[in-house]
Amino acid sequence: MEKEELMDAQEFCRHYQVEYSFIAALHESGLIEITTVEEKGFIPESQVPELEKLSRLHYDLHINVEGIEAISHLLQKNKGLQSRLAQLEERLRIYESWVRG
């Protein structure tokens, strides 16, 4: 299994002008992962786009962590519903072609 690349959380904070306490709060709420190596926090590279999005919600739109949690939950639920809808549409197409055929 390949090791995932990690980004120094402090470096992310400096680059995006984000407070580390915000990232820690996201981690505590389960929205992002932080890996600790030798007492330093690191963020998996795969989560950087999500963290950028969450940071914009907080800093640009002034949404608190609890609001971000609610938004994330609703977006995930919506994604699941869209997936389920696509499955049902495919099943309907199969059924309709079987009935016509």
C-alpha positions, 0 to 999 in steps of 0.5 A: 500500500502506498503512503499518502503524502502529508502536508504540514498543517502549520504550513497550510495555515501560513499559506492560506492564512488560517488559524491552527485552532480552526483546523483543530476544531475541524479535526475534533468534529471529524471533518478532517484528519490530522496525523501527528508525527513527532508532535507536528500535525500533518494533513493528508494531501487528499484532504487539502481541497476539502480543507480549502473549501471548509476554510472558505466557508468559515473565513469568507462566509463567516460560518462557524464550525457547527454550521460547517458540520451541518452543511457537510452532513447535508452535502454528503446526504445529497451526494448519497441521494443523487447516487441512489437516484442514478441507480434507480434511473438505471434500473428503470431504463432496464425495466422499460427496455425489457417491457418494450422489448 
